[in-house]
């Protein structure tokens, strides 16, 4: 399946090391990664383009949301979408 994931970090400096560890674990699923931060508010936003099984995307999202203060949103394309 093809999908996109948004990861919002409320405390970028505090959360980034653990988030990076998780993203490294799931690196084979990630086709593209982009990130922006707001230094005035210490927050950050990471966007991912993923190609993986539904369960793998769910596992990644679950691990990320286990990090305190991290929010995750996932958009999925239909199963029959061609890539």
N, C-alpha and C positions, 0 to 999 in steps of 0.2 A: 504494500500500500504506500501511497505517496501522501505526505502531510507536511504541515508547518507547525512549529511550536514557538510560542513566545514565552520568555522566562523573565520575570520582573524581580529584580533584587532590590530590596528596600534599604539594605546596608551593604553596598557593593564591596567595600574593603573587608568587611567581616565575613561575608558569605562567599565571595569569589573563590577562595582556595578550595572549599568543599564542592562548590558547583563545578569547578574546573576538573576535579577528580572524577566526578560523576560523568561529565561529558567525555572525558578521556576513555572511561570504561565502555561507553556506548559509541565511540568514535566511528566504528564501521557503519553505523546507521546514518551518519550525518553527511549529506551531500554539500551543504553550504551553511556557513555560520557568519553572522554579522552581529556587532554589538555597538551600543552607544551608551554614554553615561552622562549624568548630570552632576558635575562636581559640587554645585551649590547645595544639592540635596542628598548627596552621597548615594544616589540610586543608579541602577543600570538596567538596560534592557538588552537581552540576547534574543536573536531570532535564528531559528534553525529550519532548514529544509531537510526532511527525512525520507528515507525509503526503507521500510521495514514492515515486519508483521505487526498487526494491530496489538498483539500482546507485548511486543518489544517496545513499541511506542508508549503503551500504558505503563510498563515497568520503568521506563526512563522518567516519565512524568511523575510517577509515584515517588521515586527516589529523590527527585528534585523538590517536590512539595514537602518531603520530610525535613528539608533544611528550613529551620525557623525563619519566617519572614519572606520566603520565596513563593511567588505565585506563578502558576503555569497555565497556559491556555493552548489548546491544540485544535487545529483545523485539519480535517481529513477530506481527501477527495474520494469519490465513490470507488468501490472495489473494481469496477469495470473500466475505470479511466485508464487510457493508454499513455505510457511514458516512454 
